[in-house]
Amino acid sequence: MSEQNHTEDFTQSALIKLKDFINQEIIGQEILVERMLIGLLADGHILVEGAPGLAKTRAINVLSKGIQGDFHRVQFTPDLLPADLTGTEIFRPQQGTFEFQKGPLFHNLILADEINRSPAKVQAALLEAMAERQITVGQATYKLPELFMVMATQNPIEQEGTYPLPEAQLDRFLLHVKVDYPKPEHEKSILHLARSEARSAGAKLTCTMESISQKTLFAARNEVLDVYMADTLEDYLLQIVLATRNPAAYGSDLASWLQYGASPRASIALDRCARAKAWLNERDFVGPEDVQDMAFDVLRHRLILSYEAEAEGITTDDVIKELVSRIAVP
C-alpha cells in the first residue's frame, strides 16, 4: 500500500471513529451528527433548528471533545453587544496604551445559542466573522483561527422577542439542519444514559477516544475535494440549483411558490457537502442519493417563498421535494 493510500485510510477511519463516538453520546440524532461532521469537512457553518432539549448544545460540546481545538458557547440575548463576541480594546494605564482583549469568536468551535434573540448589529458582527474569517475592531483587523466553525441554534416554537435572520445572513450558513424528536426506542436509551451520568454525581463529559488533530482534519478536507463526481452528476447538481431560479420550467405550481431562488453559493455548498457525505460513507465517488439528500439542508434556508405558497402552507422542503422528483436523475 502506498504512503498516500495509508494516510487516506487513517484519516477516514479517524473521522468515522469520531462519528461513532458522538453517536454513542448523542442518541437518536444521527442526522445532526453527520451534518456537523459534513460542516467540518466542507469548512462551513451550520444553523440548527429544533425544540429545546434535543441535545443541540451537547452535540457540539461532544464534537469539541473529539477534536484538538477549543470550544465556546455564547448565549445570544437582546442586550448582547458586538464587543461581547469580537472582544474589545482595554486601556492599560501603566503603559498608557490600549490592548486588544480577544472575545469568544477566537475559539475554534462556537455555539451561537438562540442566535435570533440578538439584535441586527450583533448578527452583523457574527456575519463578518463567518464570511471573512476575521473581525474588525476600530482600525485593526484580526484573523480568526484556521479551524473555525459556528453552529447557531434557533428555537422554532417561541418567536416572541426574536430578531429573524435576514436572507443575506442565512445564505452564509452552509447547512440549515432541522432536528426532530428521537424515536421511542432511542428515548429509552437516553433515559439509561441520563441515569448513568447521574450516578457519576454530575461528572463532566470526558472523551474516551483519542482526539483528532487539526492537521488530520485539514487532510480530510483535501481528500473530500478529491472524491470523484461524474460530469453528468455535476450537471444534475447544477440543474437542481438552477431550477430554483427558473421553476416555471418544471411546473406552473412551482413558479407560483418561489419568489427567489438560490445563489451560486448554494451550488458550491451542495457540491462540497455531497462529496463529504460520500467520503464519510467510505465511498470514493458521489452518487445521486448524496446530492438529493444534501439538497434539503443546503437549499431550505436559501429559498424565498411567495405569499401564495405561505398561504397554502407550502414549505421550502415541499418545494425541494417537488424539484428533486421532477428533475431526471442521470
C-alpha positions as CSV (number, residue, x, y, z in Angstrom):
1,M,0.0,0.0,0.0
2,S,1.4,3.4,-0.9
3,E,2.0,6.0,1.7
4,Q,-0.7,8.3,0.3
5,N,-3.4,5.5,0.5
6,H,-2.3,4.6,4.0
7,T,-2.7,8.3,5.1
8,E,-6.1,8.5,3.5
9,D,-7.3,5.3,5.2
10,F,-6.0,6.6,8.6
11,T,-7.8,10.0,8.1
12,Q,-11.1,8.4,7.1
13,S,-11.0,5.9,9.9
14,A,-10.3,8.7,12.4
15,L,-13.4,10.7,11.3
16,I,-15.6,7.5,11.3
17,K,-14.5,6.7,14.8
18,L,-15.3,10.3,15.8
19,K,-18.8,9.9,14.3
20,D,-19.3,6.6,16.2
21,F,-18.2,8.2,19.4
22,I,-20.6,11.1,19.1
23,N,-23.5,8.8,18.2
24,Q,-22.8,7.0,21.5
25,E,-23.1,10.2,23.4
26,I,-25.9,11.8,21.3
27,I,-28.5,9.1,21.0
28,G,-31.1,9.2,18.2
29,Q,-29.7,12.3,16.4
30,E,-27.6,10.5,13.7
31,I,-28.5,13.1,11.0
32,L,-27.4,16.1,13.2
33,V,-24.1,14.3,14.0
34,E,-23.5,13.6,10.3
35,R,-24.3,17.1,9.3
36,M,-21.9,18.5,11.9
37,L,-19.1,16.4,10.5
38,I,-20.0,17.4,7.0
39,G,-19.9,21.0,8.1
40,L,-16.4,20.5,9.4
41,L,-15.2,18.6,6.3
42,A,-16.8,21.2,3.9
43,D,-15.4,24.1,6.0
44,G,-18.8,25.7,6.6
45,H,-21.2,26.9,9.3
46,I,-24.4,25.2,10.5
47,L,-27.8,26.6,11.5
48,V,-29.7,24.1,13.6
49,E,-33.4,24.5,14.3
50,G,-35.2,22.4,16.9
51,A,-37.2,22.4,20.0
52,P,-35.4,22.8,23.4
53,G,-33.9,19.6,24.9
54,L,-32.9,17.9,21.7
55,A,-29.1,17.8,22.5
56,K,-28.1,20.6,20.2
57,T,-25.7,22.1,22.7
58,R,-24.5,18.7,23.9
59,A,-23.8,17.6,20.3
60,I,-21.2,20.4,19.5
61,N,-19.8,20.0,23.0
62,V,-19.1,16.3,22.4
63,L,-17.7,17.1,18.9
64,S,-15.2,19.6,20.5
65,K,-14.0,16.8,22.8
66,G,-13.0,14.7,19.8
67,I,-11.0,17.4,18.1
68,Q,-7.9,19.2,19.2
69,G,-9.4,22.6,19.4
70,D,-11.3,24.8,21.9
71,F,-15.0,25.3,22.2
72,H,-17.0,28.3,23.5
73,R,-20.8,28.7,23.9
74,V,-22.4,32.1,23.6
75,Q,-26.0,32.7,24.8
76,F,-27.5,35.3,22.5
77,T,-29.8,37.8,24.2
78,P,-31.3,41.1,23.2
79,D,-28.8,43.1,25.3
80,L,-25.7,41.4,23.7
81,L,-23.2,43.8,22.2
82,P,-20.8,43.2,19.2
83,A,-17.9,43.6,21.6
84,D,-19.2,40.7,23.6
85,L,-18.4,38.5,20.6
86,T,-15.4,40.1,19.0
87,G,-13.6,41.4,22.0
88,T,-12.6,45.0,22.9
89,E,-9.7,47.3,23.4
90,I,-8.8,47.8,27.1
91,F,-6.8,50.8,28.3
92,R,-3.6,49.9,30.3
93,P,-2.8,52.9,32.4
94,Q,0.7,51.6,33.3
95,Q,1.7,51.6,29.7
96,G,-0.6,54.3,28.6
97,T,-1.8,52.2,25.7
98,F,-4.8,50.2,24.5
99,E,-4.5,46.4,24.5
100,F,-7.0,44.2,22.5
101,Q,-8.7,41.6,24.6
102,K,-10.0,38.7,22.4
103,G,-13.6,37.7,22.5
104,P,-15.3,34.3,22.2
105,L,-15.1,34.3,18.4
106,F,-11.4,33.5,18.6
107,H,-12.2,29.9,19.6
108,N,-12.3,27.0,17.1
109,L,-15.9,25.8,17.6
110,I,-18.6,28.4,18.5
111,L,-22.1,27.6,19.7
112,A,-24.3,30.6,19.0
113,D,-27.2,29.6,21.1
114,E,-30.6,31.1,20.1
115,I,-28.9,33.4,17.5
116,N,-32.2,35.0,16.6
117,R,-32.5,36.6,20.0
118,S,-29.7,39.1,19.4
119,P,-30.2,42.5,17.5
120,A,-29.0,43.1,14.0
121,K,-25.7,44.8,15.0
122,V,-24.6,41.6,16.8
123,Q,-25.7,39.4,14.0
124,A,-23.7,41.6,11.6
125,A,-20.6,41.1,13.7
126,L,-21.0,37.4,13.6
127,L,-21.7,37.6,9.8
128,E,-18.3,39.2,9.2
129,A,-16.5,36.5,11.3
130,M,-18.3,33.7,9.4
131,A,-17.9,35.1,5.9
132,E,-14.4,36.7,6.1
133,R,-12.8,34.6,8.9
134,Q,-11.7,37.9,10.5
135,I,-13.1,40.6,12.8
136,T,-12.5,44.4,12.7
137,V,-12.3,46.4,15.9
138,G,-11.6,50.1,15.3
139,Q,-8.9,50.4,12.7
140,A,-7.4,46.9,13.3
141,T,-8.4,43.6,11.7
142,Y,-7.7,40.3,13.4
143,K,-7.6,36.9,11.7
144,L,-9.6,34.1,13.3
145,P,-8.2,30.5,13.7
146,E,-7.8,28.4,10.6
147,L,-10.2,25.9,12.1
148,F,-13.3,27.9,12.7
149,M,-16.9,26.7,12.7
150,V,-20.1,28.4,14.0
151,M,-23.0,26.2,14.9
152,A,-26.0,28.5,15.6
153,T,-29.3,27.3,17.0
154,Q,-32.9,28.6,16.7
155,N,-35.9,27.6,18.6
156,P,-38.9,27.3,16.2
157,I,-41.5,27.3,18.9
158,E,-41.2,30.6,20.7
159,Q,-40.8,33.6,18.4
160,E,-41.7,36.4,20.8
161,G,-38.8,38.8,21.3
162,T,-36.7,37.5,18.5
163,Y,-34.9,39.1,15.5
164,P,-35.3,36.9,12.4
165,L,-32.1,36.5,10.5
166,P,-32.1,38.3,7.1
167,E,-31.8,36.2,4.0
168,A,-28.3,37.6,3.3
169,Q,-27.1,36.2,6.6
170,L,-28.9,32.9,6.2
171,D,-27.1,32.4,2.9
172,R,-23.8,32.4,4.9
173,F,-24.7,29.2,6.6
174,L,-23.6,26.1,4.7
175,L,-26.4,24.0,6.1
176,H,-29.8,24.5,7.8
177,V,-30.5,21.4,9.8
178,K,-33.9,20.6,11.3
179,V,-33.7,18.4,14.4
180,D,-36.7,16.3,15.3
181,Y,-37.7,14.4,18.5
182,P,-35.9,11.0,18.9
183,K,-37.7,7.7,18.3
184,P,-39.2,5.9,21.3
185,E,-36.5,3.2,21.4
186,H,-33.9,5.9,21.3
187,E,-35.5,7.9,24.1
188,K,-35.4,4.8,26.3
189,S,-31.6,4.6,25.7
190,I,-31.4,8.3,26.5
191,L,-33.1,7.6,29.9
192,H,-30.4,4.9,30.6
193,L,-27.6,7.3,29.6
194,A,-29.0,10.1,31.8
195,R,-29.2,7.7,34.8
196,S,-25.7,6.5,34.2
197,E,-24.4,10.1,34.1
198,A,-26.4,11.0,37.2
199,R,-24.8,8.1,39.1
200,S,-21.4,9.8,38.3
201,A,-22.5,12.7,40.6
202,G,-22.7,15.1,37.7
203,A,-19.2,14.3,36.4
204,K,-18.2,16.3,33.4
205,L,-18.3,14.7,30.0
206,T,-15.0,13.0,29.2
207,C,-13.7,12.0,25.9
208,T,-12.9,8.2,25.7
209,M,-11.2,8.4,22.3
210,E,-8.1,10.0,21.1
211,S,-8.9,13.4,19.8
212,I,-8.2,14.2,16.1
213,S,-5.5,16.7,15.3
214,Q,-6.4,19.8,13.2
215,K,-3.7,18.6,10.7
216,T,-5.7,15.3,10.3
217,L,-8.9,17.3,9.8
218,F,-7.3,19.6,7.1
219,A,-6.0,16.5,5.4
220,A,-9.5,15.1,5.4
221,R,-10.9,18.2,3.8
222,N,-8.4,17.8,0.9
223,E,-9.5,14.1,0.5
224,V,-13.1,15.2,0.3
225,L,-12.3,17.6,-2.5
226,D,-10.8,14.6,-4.4
227,V,-13.9,12.5,-4.2
228,Y,-15.0,11.7,-7.8
229,M,-18.1,13.2,-9.2
230,A,-19.2,12.3,-12.8
231,D,-19.8,15.2,-15.2
232,T,-23.4,14.1,-15.6
233,L,-23.9,14.2,-11.9
234,E,-22.4,17.6,-11.7
235,D,-24.8,18.8,-14.3
236,Y,-27.6,17.2,-12.3
237,L,-26.5,19.1,-9.2
238,L,-26.4,22.4,-11.0
239,Q,-29.8,21.7,-12.6
240,I,-31.4,21.4,-9.1
241,V,-30.0,24.7,-8.0
242,L,-30.8,26.5,-11.3
243,A,-34.3,25.1,-11.1
244,T,-34.9,27.2,-8.0
245,R,-34.3,30.3,-10.2
246,N,-36.4,29.1,-13.1
247,P,-39.1,27.0,-11.5
248,A,-41.6,27.7,-14.4
249,A,-39.6,25.1,-16.5
250,Y,-40.8,22.4,-14.1
251,G,-44.3,23.4,-13.5
252,S,-46.6,26.4,-13.0
253,D,-47.2,25.4,-9.4
254,L,-43.5,25.7,-8.6
255,A,-43.4,29.1,-10.4
256,S,-46.2,30.4,-8.1
257,W,-44.5,29.1,-5.0
258,L,-41.0,30.5,-5.4
259,Q,-40.2,34.2,-5.3
260,Y,-36.4,34.0,-5.2
261,G,-34.0,31.0,-5.8
262,A,-30.6,30.0,-4.5
263,S,-27.4,31.8,-5.3
264,P,-24.2,30.2,-6.7
265,R,-23.1,29.8,-3.1
266,A,-25.7,27.1,-2.9
267,S,-24.1,25.2,-5.9
268,I,-20.7,25.3,-4.2
269,A,-22.2,24.2,-0.9
270,L,-24.1,21.3,-2.5
271,D,-21.0,20.1,-4.3
272,R,-18.8,20.1,-1.2
273,C,-21.5,18.6,1.1
274,A,-22.3,15.8,-1.4
275,R,-18.6,14.9,-1.6
276,A,-18.2,15.0,2.2
277,K,-21.3,12.7,2.7
278,A,-19.9,10.2,0.2
279,W,-16.5,10.3,1.9
280,L,-18.0,9.8,5.3
281,N,-19.8,6.7,4.0
282,E,-16.4,5.3,2.8
283,R,-17.0,5.8,-0.9
284,D,-14.6,7.4,-3.4
285,F,-17.4,8.6,-5.7
286,V,-20.6,10.7,-5.3
287,G,-23.9,9.2,-6.1
288,P,-27.3,10.9,-7.0
289,E,-28.6,10.0,-3.5
290,D,-25.8,12.1,-1.9
291,V,-26.9,15.1,-3.9
292,Q,-30.6,14.5,-3.3
293,D,-30.1,14.0,0.5
294,M,-28.0,17.1,1.0
295,A,-30.2,19.3,-1.3
296,F,-32.7,19.8,1.6
297,D,-30.2,21.1,4.2
298,V,-28.3,23.2,1.6
299,L,-31.3,24.8,0.0
300,R,-34.1,25.2,2.6
301,H,-32.7,28.4,4.0
302,R,-31.8,29.9,0.6
303,L,-35.2,29.9,-1.0
304,I,-37.8,32.7,-0.5
305,L,-41.4,31.6,-0.9
306,S,-44.1,33.6,-2.4
307,Y,-47.1,34.8,-0.4
308,E,-49.3,32.3,-2.3
309,A,-47.1,29.4,-1.1
310,E,-47.1,30.6,2.5
311,A,-50.9,31.0,2.4
312,E,-51.2,27.4,1.1
313,G,-48.9,26.1,3.9
314,I,-46.2,25.2,1.5
315,T,-42.7,24.9,3.0
316,T,-39.3,25.1,1.4
317,D,-38.9,21.4,2.0
318,D,-42.1,20.8,-0.1
319,V,-40.6,22.8,-2.9
320,I,-37.2,21.0,-2.8
321,K,-39.0,17.6,-2.7
322,E,-41.0,18.5,-5.8
323,L,-37.9,19.8,-7.7
324,V,-35.9,16.6,-6.9
325,S,-38.8,14.4,-8.0
326,R,-39.3,16.3,-11.3
327,I,-35.6,16.6,-12.4
328,A,-34.4,13.5,-14.2
329,V,-31.6,11.5,-12.4
330,P,-28.6,10.8,-14.7
